[in-house]
Amino acid sequence: MPIDQSCFKTTDWGLSDPALLRSFSYLGGRWTAGASAETFTVYNPADANHLGDVASLSSADSALAVDAAQEAFGVWSKLLPQQRSVILRRWFELMIEHKEDLARIMVMEQGKPISEARGEIDYGASFVEFYAEEAKRPNIESVTSHLPDAEVEVWREPVGVAALITPWNFPCAMLTRKAAAALAAGCTVVSHPSAETPYSALALAELAERAGFPAGAFNVVTGAAPVVVAPWLKDKRVRAVSFTGSTEIGKLLYKRSADTVKRLVLELGGHAPFILFADADLGQAVHEALKAKFATSGQDCLGANRFYVERSVYGQFCEDFTKAAAKLTLGKGLDDPDLGPLMNEKAVAKQEEHVADALAKGARLLTGGKRSSEGSLFFEPTVLAEVPDDALIMHEETFGPVAAIAVFDSEEDVLARANDTEYGLVAYLHTQDPRRIYRASRALQFGMVAVNRTKVTGAPIPFGGMKQSGLEREGSRLGVEAFTDVKYVCRDWA
């Protein structure tokens, strides 16, 4: 029987399947408001309208989610891989069937354009499809024995309960990328979505229930992050923590997981350089630069933050890129503009701070630079030229629609400047010289290098960074391995 959620105020979102709009957490196969029935409010960032009230669970409730996941682990991990695959596959199919509703939910709570939201649903679902297949792959490796009369095997076994902590900028894809891999490995999951975008995760829980996951295999706990997550970091039964978010919070989770020596998967901040050499196709580079900077209104860890352009084409790139950026439209997500709002006031304030700092240090404003008349959380697509290396924007992740352009004169110089950061997630390289592509790709200290293009991510590839951009990889077979322990078995047949 559906749980009565009438005590939780929720506006009409115009969904084809209203049951996808859930306000309670999902624990042990049941929808619950927790013992206290406390709530927090979710607002539409495009207009600040009240969207609804969602259950804010306590630390005691959060611990109950681990109880449920631990109990379910004995069931889920013992299923045949083919059985887990069938359920994951059904989850994927349900996501595709309900793509429009899932996209609409995302637009309402996150603000991104509807076309981007649809793309994210496809992207998020692709991980579930991919790991539905990976679940069936053999996990036993035969090794040539180094001992007489002995047979050696290496097994991969699920670590146990996995805690997943996901951000607001990709509320669907970040959860499915983690959860599908963990579930395929045989782990059970407790997850915490951002309090700014909880509805997408709860809709995925509704579809997971319909797909047939055993009670407790997939849990979504809503509420304040410090309250919900703290018990998981202390609990010995939680064997893995996967987090996407800021490097600052990632370090905190790293420290607090040390006492129980958890497996960590951290996808942290980025500060991507976009390097344009004079021999590149300038028109293509401008087109790719727009995508690299302004997708998700710049609120993407993969977003290009620093643009380095070779001197001989610097002026033309600045002119062409500025004209293109100035034409980008802003508006509410359901109207499908080029850019939606930023997530909160803090995000807008950071754009203002970075622009003001760059201008004070000698940068030149080519377009934008201020809040838009669309609303308080809208910031104009902004282009800054002659940005000095000591400007804040050249050292901090802006996470918004501000592009900072600087000139360079040599390959050695630009690669050194690109690498001069604590981050190492992705770098964008534009050149037609195959030798330079090889040299630069080798030299760039980033986990991913995109050459003459922007889109590089997907389910089959290992997503992740170097240095303080994270640990381990998500996607590909490595995404499953992150949720497994290696067991070595040596059998004596003598």
C-alpha positions in Angstrom: 0.0 0.0 0.0 1.3 3.5 -0.8 2.2 5.5 2.2 0.1 8.6 2.8 2.4 11.6 2.2 -0.3 14.3 2.6 1.5 15.7 5.7 4.3 16.7 3.4 3.6 19.8 1.3 4.4 19.1 -2.3 3.4 21.2 -5.4 1.9 19.7 -8.6 4.9 18.9 -10.8 2.9 17.8 -13.8 4.3 14.2 -13.8 2.7 11.4 -15.9 3.4 9.1 -12.9 2.9 11.1 -9.7 4.1 8.1 -7.6 7.6 9.0 -8.6 7.5 12.1 -6.5 8.4 10.7 -3.1 8.9 12.7 0.1 9.9 9.9 2.5 13.3 8.1 2.7 13.5 4.5 1.5 14.9 2.1 4.1 14.7 -1.7 4.2 12.1 -1.7 1.4 9.8 0.7 3.2 9.1 4.4 2.8 9.6 6.2 6.1 9.6 9.7 7.6 11.8 8.6 10.4 10.9 8.5 14.1 10.6 12.3 14.4 8.9 13.1 11.1 11.0 16.2 10.8 11.3 17.8 7.3 13.4 20.1 5.2 12.2 22.3 2.4 13.3 22.1 -1.3 13.1 25.1 -3.5 13.2 25.6 -7.3 16.5 27.5 -8.0 14.9 29.2 -11.0 12.3 31.2 -9.1 12.8 30.3 -5.4 9.4 28.7 -5.3 8.6 26.1 -2.6 8.7 22.6 -4.2 8.0 20.4 -1.3 9.1 19.1 2.1 11.2 16.0 2.4 11.8 13.8 5.4 14.9 14.8 7.5 16.1 11.6 9.2 18.1 11.3 12.4 21.4 9.6 13.0 19.4 6.8 14.6 17.3 6.4 11.4 20.5 6.4 9.4 21.9 3.6 11.4 18.8 1.6 10.8 19.5 1.9 7.1 22.8 0.1 7.7 21.0 -2.6 9.6 18.7 -3.1 6.6 21.6 -3.2 4.1 23.7 -5.6 6.2 20.7 -8.0 6.5 20.1 -7.7 2.8 23.7 -8.3 2.0 23.3 -11.9 2.9 20.6 -12.2 0.3 21.8 -10.0 -2.5 25.4 -11.2 -2.5 24.4 -14.8 -2.7 22.2 -14.4 -5.7 23.6 -15.7 -9.0 25.3 -12.9 -10.9 22.7 -13.6 -13.7 19.9 -12.9 -11.2 21.5 -9.6 -10.1 21.9 -8.7 -13.8 18.2 -9.2 -14.5 17.1 -6.9 -11.7 19.7 -4.2 -12.7 18.5 -4.5 -16.3 14.9 -4.0 -15.2 15.9 -0.9 -13.3 17.5 0.5 -16.5 14.4 -0.2 -18.5 12.2 1.6 -16.0 14.5 4.6 -16.1 14.2 4.8 -19.8 10.4 4.3 -19.7 10.1 7.2 -17.2 12.7 9.4 -18.7 10.4 12.4 -19.2 9.2 12.4 -15.6 12.7 11.9 -14.2 14.0 14.7 -16.3 11.2 17.0 -15.2 11.9 16.2 -11.5 15.5 17.1 -12.1 14.7 20.4 -13.8 12.4 21.4 -11.0 14.9 20.8 -8.2 18.2 21.4 -9.9 17.3 24.0 -12.6 19.2 22.7 -15.6 17.7 22.9 -19.1 15.3 20.1 -19.9 17.4 18.9 -22.8 20.4 18.5 -20.5 18.2 16.7 -17.9 17.1 14.2 -20.5 20.7 13.7 -21.5 21.6 13.0 -17.9 18.8 10.4 -17.5 20.2 8.6 -20.6 23.7 8.9 -19.2 22.7 7.8 -15.7 20.7 4.8 -17.1 23.7 3.8 -19.3 25.6 2.9 -16.1 22.9 0.7 -14.9 22.7 -1.0 -18.3 26.5 -1.4 -18.4 26.8 -2.9 -14.9 23.9 -5.2 -15.5 26.2 -6.9 -18.0 29.3 -6.5 -15.9 27.5 -8.4 -13.1 27.7 -11.5 -15.2 31.4 -11.4 -15.9 33.5 -14.1 -14.2 35.3 -13.0 -11.1 37.7 -15.8 -10.7 41.2 -15.6 -12.2 43.4 -18.6 -12.6 47.0 -17.9 -11.9 50.0 -20.1 -12.9 51.2 -21.6 -9.6 54.6 -20.8 -8.3 54.5 -23.9 -6.0 54.6 -27.6 -6.8 51.4 -29.6 -6.4 49.4 -26.4 -5.8 46.6 -24.7 -7.6 46.2 -20.9 -7.3 43.1 -18.8 -7.8 42.3 -15.1 -7.2 38.7 -14.3 -6.3 36.9 -10.9 -6.2 34.3 -10.7 -3.5 31.9 -7.9 -2.6 33.2 -5.8 0.3 29.8 -5.5 2.0 27.7 -2.4 2.7 28.6 0.6 0.6 27.8 4.2 1.5 27.2 6.5 -1.4 27.2 10.3 -1.0 26.1 12.2 -4.1 26.0 15.9 -5.1 23.3 18.2 -6.5 24.7 19.0 -9.9 24.1 15.5 -11.4 21.5 14.1 -9.0 20.7 11.0 -11.2 23.9 10.1 -12.9 26.2 10.3 -9.8 23.9 7.9 -7.9 23.5 5.4 -10.7 27.2 5.4 -11.5 28.0 4.4 -8.0 25.0 2.3 -7.1 25.0 0.2 -10.2 28.6 -0.7 -9.8 28.3 -1.6 -6.1 25.1 -3.6 -6.7 26.7 -5.5 -9.6 29.6 -6.4 -7.4 27.2 -7.9 -4.9 27.3 -5.1 -2.4 24.2 -3.5 -0.8 23.9 0.3 -0.7 23.0 3.1 1.7 22.9 6.4 -0.1 22.6 10.1 0.8 21.5 12.6 -1.9 22.1 16.3 -1.5 19.4 18.1 0.5 19.1 20.5 -2.4 18.1 17.7 -4.9 16.6 14.7 -3.0 13.7 14.0 -5.3 15.7 12.5 -8.1 17.2 9.9 -5.8 13.9 9.1 -4.3 12.4 8.6 -7.8 15.2 6.2 -8.5 14.4 4.3 -5.3 10.8 4.0 -6.4 11.9 2.5 -9.7 14.4 0.3 -7.9 11.5 -1.1 -5.8 9.5 -1.8 -8.9 12.6 -3.5 -10.5 12.6 -6.1 -7.7 15.6 -5.3 -5.6 15.4 -7.2 -2.3 14.3 -5.1 0.7 17.4 -3.3 2.1 19.6 -3.8 -1.0 19.1 -0.1 -2.0 18.4 2.5 0.6 18.1 6.3 0.2 18.4 8.3 3.4 17.4 12.0 3.2 18.3 14.8 5.6 21.3 16.9 6.8 24.6 15.4 5.5 26.5 15.6 8.8 23.6 13.8 10.6 23.0 11.1 8.1 26.6 10.3 7.1 28.4 10.5 10.4 27.0 7.1 11.7 28.2 5.4 8.4 31.7 6.6 8.8 31.9 5.1 12.3 30.1 1.8 11.5 32.4 -1.1 10.9 29.8 -2.8 8.7 30.1 0.0 6.2 33.1 -1.2 4.2 33.2 1.3 1.4 32.4 5.0 1.0 31.9 6.6 -2.4 31.7 10.3 -2.5 31.4 13.0 -5.3 31.9 16.6 -4.2 34.4 19.1 -3.1 38.0 18.2 -2.2 37.5 19.9 1.2 34.7 17.5 2.1 36.5 14.6 0.5 39.5 15.1 2.8 37.1 15.2 5.8 35.6 11.9 4.8 39.0 10.5 4.3 40.0 11.3 7.9 36.8 10.1 9.5 36.9 6.8 7.6 40.4 6.0 8.9 39.4 4.4 12.2 37.5 1.7 10.4 39.9 1.6 7.3 37.1 1.8 4.7 37.5 1.4 1.0 37.3 4.9 -0.5 36.1 6.1 -3.9 36.5 9.9 -4.1 35.6 12.0 -7.1 36.5 15.4 -6.0 37.1 18.9 -7.4 38.4 19.9 -10.8 40.2 22.9 -12.3 40.4 22.0 -15.9 42.7 23.7 -18.3 41.6 24.3 -21.9 44.7 24.6 -24.1 44.5 25.9 -27.6 47.4 25.8 -30.0 47.6 27.9 -33.1 47.4 24.9 -35.5 44.0 23.8 -34.1 40.7 24.2 -36.0 39.6 27.5 -34.5 36.0 27.1 -35.3 35.8 23.7 -33.7 37.8 24.9 -30.7 35.3 27.7 -30.1 32.4 25.2 -30.4 34.0 22.8 -27.9 35.0 25.6 -25.6 31.4 26.7 -25.2 30.4 23.1 -24.2 33.4 22.7 -21.9 32.6 25.9 -20.0 28.9 26.4 -20.0 27.3 23.0 -19.8 25.2 22.7 -16.6 25.7 26.5 -16.3 29.4 25.7 -15.5 28.4 23.7 -12.4 30.5 20.6 -13.5 33.7 19.3 -12.1 34.7 18.7 -15.7 34.0 22.3 -16.6 36.9 24.2 -18.2 38.1 26.9 -15.8 41.3 28.2 -17.3 41.7 28.9 -21.0 45.2 29.1 -22.4 45.4 30.3 -26.0 48.6 30.6 -28.2 49.4 34.2 -28.9 49.0 34.2 -32.7 45.3 33.1 -32.4 44.6 34.7 -29.0 42.8 37.8 -30.3 40.6 35.9 -32.8 39.6 33.2 -30.3 38.7 35.9 -27.7 36.5 37.6 -30.3 34.8 34.5 -31.6 34.3 32.9 -28.2 32.9 36.1 -26.7 30.4 36.6 -29.5 29.2 33.0 -29.1 29.0 33.3 -25.3 27.0 36.5 -25.5 24.4 34.7 -27.6 23.7 32.0 -25.0 20.2 32.2 -23.5 19.3 32.0 -19.8 15.9 30.9 -18.4 13.9 28.3 -16.6 14.8 24.8 -17.3 11.5 23.7 -18.8 11.8 26.4 -21.4 15.1 24.7 -22.5 17.5 27.7 -22.5 21.2 27.3 -22.9 21.9 28.0 -19.2 19.7 27.7 -16.2 20.2 29.2 -12.7 23.0 28.4 -10.3 22.2 26.3 -7.4 22.3 28.7 -4.5 23.4 32.2 -3.4 26.8 30.9 -2.4 27.5 29.8 -6.0 26.5 33.2 -7.4 28.6 35.0 -4.8 31.7 33.0 -5.9 31.2 34.1 -9.5 31.1 37.7 -8.4 34.1 37.3 -6.2 36.2 35.7 -9.0 35.2 38.3 -11.5 35.9 41.3 -9.2 39.3 39.8 -8.2 40.4 39.2 -11.8 39.4 42.7 -12.9 41.2 44.2 -9.9 44.3 42.3 -11.0 44.2 43.6 -14.6 41.9 41.3 -16.5 39.6 42.6 -19.1 35.8 41.9 -19.1 34.6 41.0 -22.6 31.0 40.0 -21.8 28.8 39.3 -18.8 30.2 39.8 -15.4 27.0 40.2 -13.3 23.7 38.7 -12.2 21.1 38.4 -14.9 17.7 40.0 -14.8 16.2 36.5 -15.1 16.5 36.0 -11.4 18.7 36.3 -8.3 20.5 32.9 -9.0 21.1 33.6 -12.7 24.6 34.8 -13.7 25.4 36.0 -17.2 27.8 34.0 -19.4 31.0 35.7 -18.7 34.3 36.0 -20.5 37.5 37.5 -19.0 40.6 38.1 -21.1 44.3 38.8 -20.0 43.6 37.1 -16.7 46.9 36.9 -14.7 48.1 33.7 -13.2 47.7 35.1 -9.6 43.9 35.7 -10.0 41.7 33.6 -7.8 40.0 32.1 -10.8 43.3 30.6 -12.0 43.7 28.7 -8.8 40.2 28.0 -7.5 37.3 26.0 -9.0 34.8 28.6 -10.1 31.9 26.1 -10.7 29.9 28.6 -12.7 29.6 30.4 -16.1 32.8 32.4 -16.0 35.6 31.8 -18.5 39.1 33.1 -17.8 41.4 33.4 -20.8 45.2 33.9 -20.8 47.8 33.9 -23.5 50.8 31.6 -23.9 53.9 31.5 -26.1 55.4 28.0 -25.8 54.4 24.4 -25.3 56.7 24.1 -22.3 55.2 27.2 -20.6 51.6 26.3 -21.1 52.0 22.7 -19.9 53.7 23.9 -16.7 51.0 26.4 -16.0 48.3 23.8 -16.7 49.8 21.4 -14.2 50.3 24.1 -11.6 47.3 23.1 -9.5 46.4 20.6 -6.8 43.6 19.3 -9.0 44.0 16.7 -11.8 40.7 15.6 -13.1 40.5 16.5 -16.8 42.4 18.6 -19.3 41.2 19.8 -22.8 43.8 19.9 -25.5 43.3 21.4 -29.0 46.0 20.9 -31.7 46.4 19.1 -35.0 50.0 18.1 -34.4 50.1 14.3 -33.6 53.5 14.6 -32.0 52.3 17.4 -29.7 49.1 15.5 -28.9 51.3 12.6 -27.7 53.8 14.8 -25.8 51.1 17.0 -24.1 48.8 14.0 -23.3 51.8 12.4 -21.5 52.8 15.6 -19.7 49.4 16.7 -18.5 48.9 15.5 -14.9 45.3 14.8 -15.2 43.3 11.5 -15.0 41.5 12.3 -18.3 42.6 14.2 -21.4 40.2 15.3 -24.1 41.8 15.9 -27.4 40.0 18.2 -29.9 36.7 17.4 -28.2 34.8 17.9 -24.9 32.6 14.8 -24.4 34.7 12.0 -23.2 32.8 10.3 -20.3 30.6 7.3 -20.5 29.9 4.0 -18.8 32.8 2.0 -20.4 35.6 4.4 -19.4 37.4 4.8 -16.0 36.3 8.2 -14.7 38.5 9.9 -12.1 41.4 12.1 -11.4 45.0 12.5 -10.1 46.4 14.4 -7.1 43.6 16.0 -5.0 40.9 15.3 -7.6 40.2 11.9 -6.1 40.9 8.2 -5.5 39.9 5.1 -7.5 37.8 5.2 -10.7 34.1 5.1 -11.5 32.7 3.5 -14.7 34.3 0.7 -16.6 35.2 -2.6 -15.0 37.3 -0.7 -12.5 34.1 0.8 -11.1 33.1 -2.7 -9.9 36.6 -3.6 -8.6 36.4 -0.6 -6.3 33.6 -2.4 -4.4 35.4 -5.8 -4.2 38.0 -7.4 -2.0 40.7 -9.6 -3.5 41.0 -13.1 -2.0 43.8 -15.4 -2.9 43.3 -19.2 -2.6 46.1 -21.7 -2.8 45.0 -25.3 -2.8 47.3 -28.3 -2.2 46.3 -31.3 -4.3 49.1 -33.5 -3.0 
